[in-house]
Amino acid sequence: MHIRRKNRTIAGPRPTILVPMGSPTHHKERAAQLRNDVDDMYQLLADTNASVHRAHAAIRGLDMNVRRYQKVNGQQFGILTATLRQHGRRLDGMDARFDAIDKRLASTDSRLENLEGRLEHVEDRLENLEGRLEHVESRLEHVEGRLERVEGRLERVDSQLEEFNGRLGGIDDRLAELVQILTTRLPMG
């Protein structure tokens, strides 16, 4: 009698039952084993067919999704291509502007180098002038010292003149008296 087992997972062939060759059950056991193997093969074939149908349905679904995405992305791809071209033109324009800026920077660099040379010349002249100014300052300090000494002498002379004027003032008064006395005593004429 054949017993069919449902929902059984087959991990490999069934173990073979060893029966001695000359026994009467040998052929029965062998036939049962072959029937079971054939049933297992049919079950395996049915499981494989079901898996293939599921895989085919999944592949068909994926294919439809891919076609839908291709259609949408095809439209998007056209937009992206136009955008890439537009950005390419913009980048070309920016490259041209950068080249112009590089040329301007190169000319500015050469002008700066020229100005640096002129600035070094001005710095040299400034150092020369500073040296001359230090010399003039030392001479001015010397002149100021001499001026202070002269001022001191002038103050002494001024005080001596005041003293002399004080003496002369007395002499003037006496001289005026003498002139008056003489004019009064001596006849004119």
C-alpha positions in Angstrom: 0.0 0.0 0.0 1.2 3.4 -1.0 1.1 6.3 1.6 1.6 9.7 0.4 3.1 12.3 2.7 2.1 15.9 2.3 4.0 19.1 3.1 7.2 17.2 3.6 10.5 18.8 2.8 13.0 16.5 1.2 16.6 17.1 2.1 18.0 14.3 0.0 17.2 10.8 -1.1 15.5 8.5 1.4 17.7 6.1 3.2 17.9 2.8 1.5 16.6 -0.2 3.5 18.9 -3.1 3.1 17.1 -6.4 2.7 18.8 -9.7 1.8 18.5 -10.6 -1.8 16.9 -13.9 -1.5 14.1 -12.9 0.8 10.5 -12.8 -0.3 10.1 -9.3 1.0 13.0 -8.1 -1.1 10.9 -7.2 -4.1 8.1 -5.8 -2.1 10.4 -3.5 -0.2 12.2 -2.5 -3.3 9.0 -1.7 -5.1 7.7 0.3 -2.2 10.9 2.2 -2.0 10.8 2.9 -5.7 7.2 4.1 -5.4 8.1 6.4 -2.5 11.1 7.7 -4.5 8.8 8.4 -7.5 6.3 10.1 -5.2 9.0 12.2 -3.7 10.2 13.1 -7.2 6.6 14.3 -8.1 6.4 16.3 -4.9 9.8 17.8 -5.6 8.7 18.6 -9.2 5.5 20.2 -7.9 7.4 22.3 -5.4 9.9 23.3 -8.1 7.0 24.2 -10.5 5.4 26.3 -7.8 8.8 28.1 -7.1 9.3 28.6 -10.8 5.8 30.2 -11.2 6.4 32.4 -8.1 9.8 33.4 -9.5 8.3 34.0 -13.0 5.5 36.2 -11.4 8.1 38.1 -9.4 10.3 38.6 -12.5 7.3 39.8 -14.6 6.4 42.2 -11.8 10.0 43.5 -11.7 10.0 43.7 -15.5 6.9 45.9 -15.4 8.4 48.0 -12.6 11.6 48.4 -14.6 9.6 49.4 -17.8 7.6 51.9 -15.8 10.8 53.3 -14.3 12.4 53.4 -17.7 9.5 55.4 -19.0 9.5 57.9 -16.1 13.3 58.0 -16.1 13.4 58.3 -19.8 11.5 61.5 -19.5 13.7 62.5 -16.5 16.8 61.5 -18.5 15.8 64.0 -21.2 15.4 66.7 -18.6 18.7 65.7 -17.0 20.5 65.8 -20.3 19.2 69.3 -21.1 20.2 70.4 -17.6 23.7 68.9 -18.0 24.1 70.7 -21.4 23.0 74.0 -19.8 25.3 73.5 -16.8 28.1 72.6 -19.3 27.6 75.9 -21.1 27.5 77.8 -17.8 30.7 76.1 -16.7 32.4 77.0 -20.0 31.3 80.6 -19.4 32.7 80.4 -15.9 36.0 79.0 -17.2 36.3 81.9 -19.7 35.6 84.3 -16.8 38.2 82.6 -14.6 40.7 82.8 -17.4 40.0 86.6 -17.7 40.4 86.9 -13.9 43.7 84.9 -14.0 45.0 87.4 -16.7 43.9 90.3 -14.6 45.5 88.8 -11.5 48.8 88.2 -13.4 48.8 91.9 -14.5 48.0 92.9 -11.0 50.8 90.7 -9.7 53.3 92.4 -12.1 52.1 95.8 -11.0 52.4 94.8 -7.4 56.0 93.6 -8.0 56.7 97.0 -9.6 55.1 98.8 -6.7 57.1 96.7 -4.3 60.3 97.7 -6.0 59.3 101.4 -5.9 58.3 101.0 -2.2 61.8 99.5 -1.4 63.3 102.6 -3.2 61.1 104.9 -1.1 62.0 103.0 2.1 65.7 103.4 1.2 65.2 107.2 0.7 63.2 107.3 3.9 66.0 105.7 5.9 68.4 108.2 4.3 66.1 111.0 5.3 65.8 109.6 8.8 69.6 109.6 9.1 69.8 113.2 7.9 67.0 114.1 10.3 68.9 112.6 13.2 72.0 114.6 12.2 69.8 117.8 12.0 68.3 117.0 15.4 71.8 116.6 16.9 72.8 119.9 15.3 69.6 121.5 16.6 70.3 120.3 20.1 73.7 121.8 19.9 72.2 125.1 18.6 69.7 125.0 21.4 72.5 124.6 24.0 74.3 127.5 22.4 71.0 129.5 22.4 70.5 128.8 26.1 74.0 130.0 26.8 73.4 133.2 24.7 70.1 133.7 26.4 71.9 133.5 29.7 74.5 136.1 28.5 71.7 138.3 27.2 69.9 138.2 30.5 73.2 139.2 32.2 73.8 142.0 29.6 70.1 143.1 30.1 70.6 143.3 33.8 73.9 145.2 33.3 72.1 147.5 30.9 69.3 148.1 33.4 71.9 148.9 36.0 73.8 151.1 33.6 70.5 152.8 32.6 69.9 153.3 36.3 73.3 155.0 36.5 72.7 156.9 33.3 69.3 158.0 34.6 71.1 159.7 37.5 73.7 161.1 35.1 70.9 162.4 32.9 69.3 164.2 35.7 72.6 165.7 36.8 73.4 166.7 33.3 70.0 168.4 32.9 70.6 170.3 36.1 74.1 171.4 34.8 72.7 172.5 31.5 70.1 174.5 33.3 72.6 176.0 35.6 74.9 176.9 32.7 72.1 178.3 30.7 71.0 180.4 33.6 74.5 181.6 34.5 76.0 182.0 31.2 74.6 184.7 28.9 73.6 183.5 25.6 74.8 185.1 22.9 
